[in-house]
Amino acid sequence: MTHNQKVGKWGEQAAADYLLTRGYEIAARNVRTPYGEIDLIAQKEDFTIFIEVKARTNSKFGPPEIAVTSRKQQHMLSCAEHYAQQKEIDHWQIDVIAVEEVDGKAEIVHFENAI
């Protein structure tokens, strides 16, 4: 496993833990679609939330959320639309969770309904 894969896995677990403490249920992880991968799919009340997780171990290249480019946003939207159509989901949104390691701990910023 590469360094980036380890950081990604760490970030996804930190994001999942964060969501669980806030009343979300994790429905799926790393779901592949013809348009790319959805990191996390969560449920809260009547909503399905598709979550893109961006993680960094330092701020050398800026905060994690700047990696969600317009191209990445389009991929995320296509993935979510495809999955929602396949599973007949009417109420959904796309969130972004930025995870950064600060003093050995995960610092999380949650951007709800980001796209």
N, C-alpha and C positions, 0 to 999 in steps of 0.2 A: 504494500500500500504506500502510495506517495505521500509526501508531506501535505500537499493540498487536499488529498483524499481524507487524511486523518483530521485535518482542520475542519473540513466539511462535515465529517461524521460527528465530531465534537460539537460543532455549531448546531447541527440538526438535533442532537440529543438535548443540548441546552435549551433550544427553542421549544422542543416538545415538553420538557420539564416545566418551563415557564408557562406554557399554555395550560397544562394540566392543573397547575396551582390557581389558574384563573377560571376554572370551570369548563374548559374545552375538553372534548373527547378526541383523541387521535384516532382517526378512522383508517388511515393508510400512510405509508412512507414510501418515498422513491417510486412513484407511479410513472411508468413509461407510457407515453402517447406517441402518435406519429409526428408530433410537433416538438417533442422534447420531454423532459422529466419534471414532474411536480414533486417538490421536496416533501411536503407534508400536506395531508388533507385532514382537516379537523371539522368537528361538528360543535355548534353551540346553539341551543334552542332549535329553531327551524332553519338555520343557515348552515350551508356547507362553505367552509373557508379553505381556499387553495393558498398555500403559503410557500413563498420563496424565501429561503434562508441564505443569508450572506454572512460569512464568518471570516474574521481576521485575528491573528495573534498579536498584531501590533498596528500602530497607526501610520507606519512608514508611507503607505500608499493612500492614506486618507481613510475616512470611515467606510465600513463595509457597504453601506447602502448606495454609494456612488457607483458600485459595480452593476447596478440595475439600470443598464442603458436602455435607450428607446428600442433597440433591437431585442434585448432580453424581455422587455415589457410586452412586445408583440408576441414573442414565443410563449410567454406566460399566459397571455390572453387566449391564444390559439389552443394551448393545452387545456385550459380551464373550460373553454367553450366545447371542445371535443368531449372531454370527460362528462361534463354536465349533460350534454346531448345524449351520450351513450347510456348514462344512468338515469336519465329523465329527471334531472335536478332543476328546480325552478328558482330557488332562492340561494344565491351564492355570491361570493366576493373574493377578491384576491388581496391578500395581505403580504407585506414584506417584513421579515424579522432580521434585524442586523445584530450580530453577536460579535463582540470584541473582547479579547482577553485583556483585562486590566488588573494588575497585581495578582495574577493567578486565578482570577475569578471571571466568570462570564458577565459582561455588562450588556444588557439587552435593550434595544429600542424597537418597539412594535409600531409599524405603520399600517393602520387598519384601512381597508378599502382603498389600497394604494393605487390600483389601476382600474 
